[in-house]
Every structure is written in C-alpha cells, then in structure tokens.
Amino acid sequence: MRDPLVPAPLATLPWRLIVAVIAIGGFGLVVLYSAAGGSMTPWALSQGLRLGLFLAGAIALSRVREEHIKAAVFPAYTVLVLLLVAVEIFGFVGGGSQRWLDLGFIRIQPSELMKPVIVLAVARFYDLLPAGEIRRFGAIWPAAVLIGLPFLLVLVQPDLGTATMILAGGVTVTFLAGLPLRLYLGAGAAFLAALPIIFFSLHEYQRNRVLIFLNPESDPLGTGYHISQSKIAIGSGGLFGKGFLNGTQSHLDYLPEGHTDFVFATMAEEWGLLGGLFIIIAFLLVVNWAIRVSLRARSRFGRLAAAGLSMTIFFYFAINLSMVMGLAPVVGIPLPMVSFGGSAAMTVMLCLGLLMAIDRAEKAGR
C-alpha cells in the first residue's frame, strides 16, 4: 500500500535505480575533480549540472504513456535519419570525423540519439508484425533496412564505435523477436569470410587501432600510446589505488583523454581494483533492473524495447571497459555518466527514462 504522505509520482519511481545512477554519476564527478588537479572546473561542475538536468528529464519521460511512445517511434526514426543525411552534407567536422550539426546555439550528434531510437523502431516493427509471420522473409528485410540505413550513414562519418552500437542494438531486438537462429549463424560465417575485405576497407587509423589491439607493444609511443598508458595506469592502482588526487599518469599528462574515453583508467589508478569493482557493480545493478523490466513487461513492444535498451546500456560500459583494458580495439565509446561529455550521459538517461515508462505501464496494468 502506498504511503499517503508520499506524492504518487514519487512513490512509483524505482528509487534503487535512481540511487545507483546517482552513485555512478557522483563517483564520476569525484574522478573528474581529481583529473582537473582538484578543481571543479573545467569538467566536474558542468558535468554535474548536465547529469542533474538529464536525470530530471529521465524522470519526466517516465510519466509518458507507452502508447504515446509507440506513436512517436517511427516519426522520431525518420527525423533522425534525415538529420544523419544532413550531417553528411553539411555537418561540423571535429577530430577528423563529421558527426555533428552546428545550429549556432547548440551542437547536436544525431547518431547518439539513434542508439535508443533504433531499438524502439525495430521493437515497434515486430510489435506490429503478426506472430505467424516471424519466420518469413517479410520479417527480415524491413528490419534489415531499418538497421542498415542509419548504420551505414554513421559508418561513413566515420564513427565505427557508434555504428557498431546501432547495429548491435537493432540486431539484439531481431534476435529476441524470434528470428531463426540459422540467420545469425549464416551472417556470422559471412562476416568471418569477409573480414579481410572489411579490414582493408577501413580508414587507415581504424586499421591501425585493430593492429595495435592485436600487438599493443608494436608502437608504444605512437598509435599504441593510449592503450599502453591506460594499462599502466590501471595496473599501478593495485588493490586500493594510489589515493585521491595522487594519480601520476593522469596528473602528469601521460594518459591521453583521461577525463573522457579513458576516465576508467584515471579512476582505477587512484581508487584501485575496489573503485573499479564499485563502478562495474553499479552498472550491473542498473542493467539487472532494466532486464527485470523486460521480463515483467506484458506487451510485446515493452518486452522487446526494454531488452534492447538494457543491452544498449550494457554495450556502453562493456565496450568502454574492454577498450581501456586492452581487451578490444579503441573505438571511442565513453563511459556514460562518468566520462566528461553530455552525449553518452544523455543517451543512457533517455534509455532509463523509457525503461521507467515501460515499467510504470506494467505496474499500472496489474
């Protein structure tokens, strides 16, 4: 029975999830404060304001009804595809990639928003598809077009990391929708056979990242510098770390991007294995809650969308941690709510807001 002294909107919020999110974001602010040499500027203060705004937005999104989300999915997908085309035509170039639209007062990255929207679009397609059609060709090619179009548009920016996450999110939903397993086995075999062609079609810096992943010591002062310094920082932290504000790799500028993509290495150096486990466990708690939302959902759309969104969050932190530990090539995926920057945090908060909306719809239907 609900406590009459607690307002209804607050009583229905998943407070364990919100506490886990605040813990991740709060610890991230501590790491950014240290990375700046013990200063709230230029990273921690603005990051804290962004996280607060995004969390408020996620809570507001949780009040949206599921039918309204369904109605908005395909229009949102269409708008984002058009924005990706616009990025290709006159997008802002930064860091060697053309990923942003500069509107003067704000710079947006449509590919980030496509990560949750592709999940919703594919889930909505299978929600509309009759159950008896799931093993026919009509269940395959529309989903392939939905996924392939934004995947290719992002790939040519070039942004291999984001393109991979869009592909992974969409394919996850197709798998959970019940497409035949032989399709994935065949696609996997075709991918392996095409690996040489795919490798030589990559940009030179992307090929170098793959080669460095396979042999990081081959160019420790050049292409392999990032990952070599990251592994040194993580290893030097030991069990308990060097202590708050005592990291040498980040403070002496040996660790590039120590406040963005490689923020986990900055954190592990000062907080050690225990700090790393704290972040990993907190993220796993968030993903576990998201998967439970999927299992509880009664509608087909709710189940597929929640499962896809939970995997999107999982891919974020799993790819980033694998990258900074040298277990995967460097693909430029930040650690959301910890790395400095708003794009990844906004995407994950959008995923959480949608998941809370689906969970609320399930509870309302009991």
C-alpha positions, 0 to 999 in steps of 0.5 A: 500500500502506498504511503499517503504522505508520499506524492504518487509520482514519487512513490512509483519511481524505482528509487534503487535505480535512481540511487545507483545512477546517482552513485555512478554519476557522483563517483564520476564527478569525484574522478573528474575533480581529481583529473582537473588537479582538484578543481571543479572546473573545467569538467566536474561542475558542468558535468554535474549540472548536465547529469542533474538536468538529464536525470530530471528529464529521465524522470519526466519521460517516465510519466509518458504513456507507452502508447504515446511512445509507440506513436512517436517511434517511427516519426522520431526514426525518420527525423533522425535519419534525415538529420544523419543525411544532413550531417553528411552534407553539411555537418561540423567536422571535429577530430577528423570525423563529421558527426555533428550539426552546428545550429549556432546555439547548440551542437547536436550528434544525431547518431547518439540519439539513434542508439535508443531510437533504433531499438524502439523502431525495430521493437515497434516493427515486430510489435506490429508484425503478426506472430505467424509471420516471424519466420518469413522473409517479410520479417527480415528485410524491413528490419534489415533496412531499418538497421542498415540505413542509419548504420551505414550513414554513421559508418561513413562519418566515420564513427565505427564505435557508434555504428557498431552500437546501432547495429548491435542494438537493432540486431539484439531486438531481431534476435529476441523477436524470434528470428531463426537462429540459422540467420545469425549463424549464416551472417556470422560465417559471412562476416568471418569470410569477409573480414579481410575485405572489411579490414582493408576497407577501413580508414587507415587509423581504424586499421591501425587501432585493430593492429595495435589491439592485436600487438599493443607493444608494436608502437608504444609511443605512437598509435599504441600510446593510449592503450599502453598508458591506460594499462599502466595506469590501471595496473599501478592502482593495485588493490586500493589505488594510489589515493585521491588526487595522487594519480601520476599518469593522469596528473602528469599528462601521460594518459591521453583523454583521461577525463573522457574515453579513458576516465576508467583508467584515471579512476582505477589508478587512484581508487584501485581494483575496489573503485573499479569493482564499485563502478562495474557493480553499479552498472550491473545493478542498473542493467539487472533492473532494466532486464527485470523490466523486460521480463515483467513487461506484458506487451510485446513492444515493452518486452522487446524495447526494454531488452534492447535498451538494457543491452544498449546500456550494457554495450556502453560500459562493456565496450568502454571497459574492454577498450581501456583494458586492452581487451578490444580495439579503441573505438571511442565509446565513453563511459556514460555518466562518468566520462566528461561529455553530455552525449553518452550521459544523455543517451543512457538517461533517455534509455532509463527514462523509457525503461521507467515508462515501460515499467510504470505501464506494467505496474499500472496494468496489474 
